Amino acid sequence: MKETPLYDNYPEARMTEFGGWKMPLVFSGTNKEHEAVRKKAGVFDVSHMGELLIKGKGALKFMSEHCTMDITKSKNMQLKYAHILNEKGGIIDDTIVTRLDDDSCYIVPNAGRTEVIKEWLEEHGGEKFVTDVSDETVMIALQGPESVRIMKEVCDEDLSDMAFFTARSVKINDKVMKAFDKKWSLGDSPLVQKSGYTGEDGFEIVLPSESGKVFWDQLLSIKNPPLACGLAARDSLRLEFGFLLSGQDFDEERTTIETGWEKHSVEWKHDFVGKKALEEMKEKEHQLLKGLVMVDRGIPRHGYPVFSGKKKIGVVTSGNRSPILKKGIALAYLDPGYHDEGTEVMVEIRGKQNKAEVKNPPFI
């Protein structure tokens, strides 16, 4: 398994394998970490995510033709959430695309999908544009209501006016910059983005490896620091807001239309791979990814079948106990006719049917 550059910075964490990476699963307890992000702040090592630099004359046009958002219409230092599709409209991966300038952007594939996306883009004419910068990069996610306060303590620049889904090149502080690799492919300063995967206010900070180690330790050594958080809390946090997990809530057999994320991830006025298939899917009856809230006790898990009476109508893709709601929640693909909020369904848990209701995320 691969280890992120921050691996030695958290010897106290309980580790797990995820997407080919050895990652922290839990530091001090999943519920404790989850609630810290909802009420105060938590910090995550998300360096297992990939970083691909798309650069050169025509790079933005190329990227726009190969994802569901039009990056040529983005402003510099603007982020967009996009899907990368095959010709049938199936989702190869979802990603954040950050336009850096008029000739470059960078994308963040999911763990285990970086090489897949790189090869796919290269096979479709992007070989001259695409560079994998993952191995030289650390990504740290600072999430929660106190994120702005914490960044003020560690950063020489005031970031309180940053708008959601924007980025800024920031020198952060002298100690971070002293360790900064001047040959880093993404610029001469760390890249700070107002974004995250938890539903809370926060930042994702992208840095070269050595300065990333310095910054991680700085965050955890301030007065009233954020709580170090692992993948277990990251998963329960994203699920409460209905955010998709690659390889679990979708794969190449599922389309953007079926996930219900069309309005957040597709700009229809430009041409892109898979567009025709999506347009055809819109005109057909299809399953839809919906939220479920358990009425009966029980925690729905990935792969559990969903019934209406004796008829199987769907399957759970993600499920967990919500630490905030204190009950089971899930995402599930459901057949047509069962998409309305409040619809009663049954989730089969260990051979027993348990009552649940359809709910449009976010759950909280």
DABEL-V523355 format. One record per residue. N is the residue number from 1. RES is the residue in three letters. SS is DSSP state (alpha for helix, beta for strand, coil for the rest). D_CENTER is the distance of its C-alpha to the mean C-alpha in Angstrom with 2 decimals. Layout:
# DABEL-V523355
n/res/ss/d_center
N/RES/SS/D_CENTER
N/RES/SS/D_CENTER
This chain:
# DABEL-V523355
n/res/ss/d_center
1/MET/coil/21.14
2/LYS/beta/19.65
3/GLU/beta/19.44
4/THR/coil/17.41
5/PRO/coil/19.81
6/LEU/coil/19.34
7/TYR/alpha/20.53
8/ASP/alpha/23.98
9/ASN/alpha/22.86
10/TYR/coil/22.11
11/PRO/coil/24.94
12/GLU/coil/24.89
13/ALA/coil/21.57
14/ARG/beta/21.73
15/MET/beta/19.98
16/THR/beta/18.47
17/GLU/beta/17.65
18/PHE/beta/14.15
19/GLY/coil/13.78
20/GLY/coil/16.99
21/TRP/beta/16.21
22/LYS/beta/18.10
23/MET/beta/15.72
24/PRO/beta/16.66
25/LEU/beta/16.40
26/VAL/beta/18.47
27/PHE/coil/20.42
28/SER/coil/22.59
29/GLY/coil/21.52
30/THR/alpha/18.48
31/ASN/alpha/20.00
32/LYS/alpha/21.17
33/GLU/alpha/17.83
34/HIS/alpha/16.17
35/GLU/alpha/19.08
36/ALA/alpha/19.08
37/VAL/alpha/15.71
38/ARG/alpha/17.03
39/LYS/alpha/20.44
40/LYS/coil/20.39
41/ALA/coil/17.71
42/GLY/beta/15.86
43/VAL/beta/14.69
44/PHE/beta/12.35
45/ASP/beta/12.87
46/VAL/coil/9.68
47/SER/coil/12.14
48/HIS/coil/11.58
49/MET/coil/8.95
50/GLY/coil/11.31
51/GLU/coil/12.88
52/LEU/beta/15.25
53/LEU/beta/17.80
54/ILE/beta/19.33
55/LYS/beta/22.68
56/GLY/coil/26.19
57/LYS/coil/28.31
58/GLY/coil/26.75
59/ALA/alpha/23.25
60/LEU/alpha/21.68
61/LYS/alpha/23.75
62/PHE/alpha/22.75
63/MET/alpha/19.00
64/SER/alpha/19.68
65/GLU/alpha/21.71
66/HIS/coil/19.03
67/CYS/coil/16.06
68/THR/coil/16.21
69/MET/coil/16.28
70/ASP/coil/19.38
71/ILE/alpha/18.61
72/THR/alpha/22.38
73/LYS/alpha/22.33
74/SER/coil/19.71
75/LYS/coil/21.29
76/ASN/coil/21.12
77/MET/coil/18.32
78/GLN/beta/16.42
79/LEU/beta/12.72
80/LYS/beta/11.95
81/TYR/beta/9.21
82/ALA/beta/10.95
83/HIS/beta/11.74
84/ILE/beta/13.99
85/LEU/beta/16.79
86/ASN/coil/19.95
87/GLU/coil/23.31
88/LYS/coil/23.21
89/GLY/coil/20.06
90/GLY/beta/18.09
91/ILE/beta/14.42
92/ILE/beta/14.34
93/ASP/beta/10.63
94/ASP/beta/8.04
95/THR/beta/7.30
96/ILE/beta/7.91
97/VAL/beta/11.70
98/THR/beta/13.66
99/ARG/beta/17.35
100/LEU/beta/19.36
101/ASP/beta/22.82
102/ASP/coil/24.97
103/ASP/coil/24.66
104/SER/beta/21.27
105/CYS/beta/17.51
106/TYR/beta/14.78
107/ILE/beta/11.66
108/VAL/coil/8.77
109/PRO/coil/8.95
110/ASN/coil/7.54
111/ALA/coil/10.12
112/GLY/coil/13.31
113/ARG/coil/12.72
114/THR/alpha/13.61
115/GLU/alpha/17.31
116/VAL/alpha/17.05
117/ILE/alpha/15.53
118/LYS/alpha/17.99
119/GLU/alpha/20.87
120/TRP/alpha/20.13
121/LEU/alpha/20.12
122/GLU/alpha/23.21
123/GLU/alpha/24.96
124/HIS/alpha/24.55
125/GLY/alpha/26.25
126/GLY/alpha/23.69
127/GLU/coil/25.32
128/LYS/coil/26.84
129/PHE/coil/23.62
130/VAL/beta/21.00
131/THR/beta/20.85
132/ASP/beta/18.56
133/VAL/coil/18.27
134/SER/alpha/15.95
135/ASP/alpha/19.00
136/GLU/alpha/20.15
137/THR/beta/17.00
138/VAL/beta/15.48
139/MET/beta/12.25
140/ILE/beta/12.71
141/ALA/beta/10.74
142/LEU/beta/13.52
143/GLN/beta/12.78
144/GLY/coil/15.51
145/PRO/coil/18.62
146/GLU/coil/20.41
147/SER/alpha/17.94
148/VAL/alpha/20.25
149/ARG/alpha/23.26
150/ILE/alpha/21.98
151/MET/alpha/21.14
152/LYS/alpha/24.69
153/GLU/alpha/26.11
154/VAL/alpha/24.63
155/CYS/coil/24.46
156/ASP/coil/27.62
157/GLU/coil/26.13
158/ASP/coil/25.49
159/LEU/coil/21.94
160/SER/coil/22.63
161/ASP/coil/23.07
162/MET/coil/19.73
163/ALA/coil/18.36
164/PHE/coil/14.83
165/PHE/coil/12.84
166/THR/beta/15.57
167/ALA/beta/16.08
168/ARG/beta/19.25
169/SER/beta/21.05
170/VAL/beta/22.35
171/LYS/coil/24.84
172/ILE/coil/23.80
173/ASN/coil/27.03
174/ASP/alpha/29.88
175/LYS/alpha/28.87
176/VAL/alpha/25.46
177/MET/alpha/27.18
178/LYS/alpha/29.98
179/ALA/coil/27.66
180/PHE/coil/25.87
181/ASP/coil/26.28
182/LYS/coil/28.03
183/LYS/coil/27.28
184/TRP/coil/23.48
185/SER/coil/22.32
186/LEU/coil/20.04
187/GLY/coil/22.95
188/ASP/coil/25.38
189/SER/coil/23.20
190/PRO/beta/19.79
191/LEU/beta/17.13
192/VAL/beta/15.85
193/GLN/beta/13.14
194/LYS/coil/13.06
195/SER/coil/9.42
196/GLY/coil/6.94
197/TYR/coil/4.92
198/THR/coil/8.52
199/GLY/coil/10.48
200/GLU/coil/12.78
201/ASP/coil/14.20
202/GLY/beta/13.15
203/PHE/beta/12.68
204/GLU/beta/10.85
205/ILE/beta/13.95
206/VAL/beta/14.50
207/LEU/beta/17.95
208/PRO/beta/20.35
209/SER/alpha/20.66
210/GLU/alpha/23.83
211/SER/alpha/23.02
212/GLY/alpha/19.68
213/LYS/alpha/21.84
214/VAL/alpha/24.10
215/PHE/alpha/21.46
216/TRP/alpha/19.93
217/ASP/alpha/23.51
218/GLN/alpha/24.33
219/LEU/alpha/21.63
220/LEU/alpha/22.97
221/SER/alpha/26.60
222/ILE/coil/26.94
223/LYS/coil/28.75
224/ASN/coil/26.56
225/PRO/coil/23.51
226/PRO/coil/19.97
227/LEU/beta/19.65
228/ALA/beta/18.05
229/CYS/beta/15.37
230/GLY/coil/14.27
231/LEU/alpha/11.87
232/ALA/alpha/13.97
233/ALA/alpha/13.38
234/ARG/alpha/9.61
235/ASP/alpha/9.93
236/SER/alpha/12.63
237/LEU/alpha/11.10
238/ARG/alpha/8.09
239/LEU/alpha/10.93
240/GLU/alpha/13.30
241/PHE/coil/11.46
242/GLY/coil/10.98
243/PHE/coil/7.27
244/LEU/coil/7.31
245/LEU/coil/7.20
246/SER/beta/8.54
247/GLY/coil/12.19
248/GLN/coil/12.65
249/ASP/coil/12.07
250/PHE/beta/12.94
251/ASP/coil/14.78
252/GLU/coil/17.26
253/GLU/coil/19.59
254/ARG/coil/17.51
255/THR/beta/17.35
256/THR/alpha/15.31
257/ILE/alpha/18.33
258/GLU/alpha/18.17
259/THR/alpha/14.63
260/GLY/coil/15.95
261/TRP/coil/13.34
262/GLU/alpha/16.10
263/LYS/alpha/16.95
264/HIS/alpha/13.53
265/SER/alpha/12.94
266/VAL/coil/16.53
267/GLU/coil/19.34
268/TRP/coil/22.36
269/LYS/coil/24.91
270/HIS/coil/24.08
271/ASP/coil/24.53
272/PHE/coil/21.80
273/VAL/coil/21.76
274/GLY/coil/21.54
275/LYS/alpha/22.60
276/LYS/alpha/25.89
277/ALA/alpha/24.46
278/LEU/alpha/22.14
279/GLU/alpha/25.21
280/GLU/alpha/27.23
281/MET/alpha/24.74
282/LYS/alpha/24.89
283/GLU/coil/28.63
284/LYS/coil/28.55
285/GLU/coil/28.10
286/HIS/coil/24.92
287/GLN/coil/22.81
288/LEU/beta/20.02
289/LEU/beta/17.02
290/LYS/beta/18.16
291/GLY/beta/17.80
292/LEU/beta/20.57
293/VAL/beta/22.13
294/MET/beta/24.74
295/VAL/coil/28.26
296/ASP/coil/29.83
297/ARG/coil/28.86
298/GLY/coil/26.54
299/ILE/coil/22.95
300/PRO/coil/21.55
301/ARG/coil/19.77
302/HIS/coil/18.22
303/GLY/coil/21.15
304/TYR/coil/23.41
305/PRO/beta/25.51
306/VAL/beta/25.94
307/PHE/beta/29.50
308/SER/beta/31.70
309/GLY/coil/35.03
310/LYS/coil/35.62
311/LYS/beta/33.47
312/LYS/beta/30.11
313/ILE/beta/27.76
314/GLY/beta/24.30
315/VAL/beta/22.03
316/VAL/beta/19.31
317/THR/beta/15.98
318/SER/beta/14.32
319/GLY/beta/16.62
320/ASN/beta/17.38
321/ARG/beta/19.63
322/SER/beta/18.41
323/PRO/coil/19.79
324/ILE/coil/20.38
325/LEU/coil/22.05
326/LYS/coil/23.69
327/LYS/beta/23.41
328/GLY/beta/21.52
329/ILE/beta/18.76
330/ALA/beta/17.14
331/LEU/beta/15.63
332/ALA/beta/18.33
333/TYR/beta/19.63
334/LEU/beta/23.00
335/ASP/coil/26.04
336/PRO/coil/27.47
337/GLY/coil/29.55
338/TYR/coil/27.24
339/HIS/coil/24.57
340/ASP/coil/26.27
341/GLU/coil/25.22
342/GLY/coil/27.68
343/THR/coil/28.51
344/GLU/beta/29.62
345/VAL/beta/28.43
346/MET/beta/28.92
347/VAL/beta/26.48
348/GLU/beta/28.36
349/ILE/beta/27.73
350/ARG/coil/30.03
351/GLY/coil/32.47
352/LYS/beta/32.77
353/GLN/beta/31.59
354/ASN/beta/29.88
355/LYS/beta/29.66
356/ALA/beta/26.44
357/GLU/beta/25.81
358/VAL/beta/23.44
359/LYS/beta/21.23
360/ASN/coil/18.90
361/PRO/coil/15.67
362/PRO/coil/14.97
363/PHE/coil/17.28
364/ILE/coil/18.16
